[in-house]
Amino acid sequence: MARRWNMPELMPPAAEIAAGLDPERWEVVRADDLTRLEAHGHHGDDDHGDHPTEVEVKDTLVHALRR
């Protein structure tokens, strides 16, 4: 697996973010930690060598509506 910028302390889990919202002011519609595959960029280099063409990316999604 290719290494990517990884600083989880900068992005807490979705449930933690949602729990920090005042429920009197916010309705949490969705709070998920998602994983997706993203094309691995090579800056125009067609020779991928031993690098994967896709990398796993983790996203944090919180959808909240103001009350």
N, C-alpha and C positions, 0 to 999 in steps of 0.2 A: 504494500500500500504506500502511496506517495505521501510524503510529509506535507502538511499544510500548517499555516499559522494556527496555533492551538493555545488559546488562553481562556479556558472555561470560566475562570473567575470574573471575566468581563461580561459573560452572558450566563446568568443563572438559569436553572431550569424553568420552564414555562409555569409550572405549578407554584414555584416560589414567587415569581413575578406577580401572578394572579392573586396569590394570598396577600401580597402587599398592597393591593388596591382596596380602598375604602368601599365596602359593599353598599353603603348608603349613597355613594356617588357613582359607582361603576357596576354594571352587570357584565360579568365575564361570560361571553358566548362560547369561547373556545380557548383552550390552553394546551398546546401540544409541543413536544420535541420531535421533530421530523428528521428523516435521513433521506438524502437523494443522491443520485450520481450526476456529476458534472464533468463536462469535457475538460481534459487536462491540457492547458495551453502550452505551446512550445515555441511561441514567437516566430511562426513561419517555418520552423524546422520540421520537415517531413520525416526525418529519421527519429523515431521514438526511442530507439535503443532499448534499455531495460525499464523505461518509465511506462506506467500504465496509461492508456488513452482516456480513462475515466477515474475520478477520485470520489470517495464518499465525503459528502458535506453534511454537517448537522446544522439544522436551523431551529430556532426557537420562535414559536408563533403564539402570540396572545392577541385575541380579538375581544375588545371590551367596548361597551356602549355607555356613554355618559347618561346618567339618569336625570 
